[in-house]
Amino acid sequence: MKNSDVPMMALRRAVELCNGLEALGDALMVSTDRLERMLSGEEEVPHAVFTQAVGMLLEATSTRTPKRSTPDSNEGGRKGPRH
């Protein structure tokens, strides 16, 4: 995988997350035509657009993943007496 593939992959995933190019374009304030050119590799994905798309992906991931609680000090420790 080339470094230039990473921004395109992030945009593709963001399209899925937003349920379409138009919604992603609205969220990123980028035209659908321009997004299509970025996704096809005709136009380089600007750093600001990539950063916004990654932020959207991280936010979506963090809201779906249940937060792990801190284990109680009595849980997961030694089960028997110390010698």
N, C-alpha and C positions, 0 to 999 in steps of 0.2 A: 504494500500500500504506500502510495506517495503522500507527502504532506498536503498536497493540493486536493487530495481526495477527502480529507477530514472535514473541511468546511462544507463540501457538497453533501457528505453523509449526514452532517448535523442538520442541514437544511431539509434533506429528504425526511428525516425523522420528525422535524418540526412541522412539515406539511402534514404528516400523518397525525400528529398530535392536535393540530388545529383543524383537522378534517378538510383540508383543501388549500390550494394556492391563494385563493382570494382572502381567506381568513388570515393566513400567515402574512400575506402582503399588508393587510390592514394592521396587524399586530406589529410588524416591523417597519411600517410606513414606507414600503417599497412596492412599486407597481408589479402586477402579475407578470407582465411581459419581461421585466428585468429579472424577476425570480426565475422564470423559465430559462433565460439565458445563463444565469448562474448555475442552475441545476444541470444544464446541458454541457457546461464547461466553456461556453462561448465567452462568458464574462467572469472575471475573477470575483469571488465573494469578498466584499470589503470586510476589513477586520471588525468594524462596528456592527455589521449585520451578523457576522459569525458570532460575536460576543453576545448579542441579543438572543440569537437562536439557542445558543448553549445555555444561557440563563433561563430561557423558557423550559428547556429540557430538564435542567436541574430542579427547577421549581416543580415541574410536573412529577418528577421522580420522588422528590422529598414529600410531596403531599400524598402519594400513593403508598409509600413505604411506612409501615407502622414503626413508631419510635421504640427503640429498645429501652426498657427501663434499667436502671442501675440495680444490680442484684443486692438483695438484703445482705447485711453482713453475716447473717446466720446461714444463708443459702450458698451452696456450691463450695463450701469449705471442707475442712477435715471432718470425717464422719465418726471417727473413733477417738479414744483418749490419746493424749500425747505420751510418749515414753521418755 
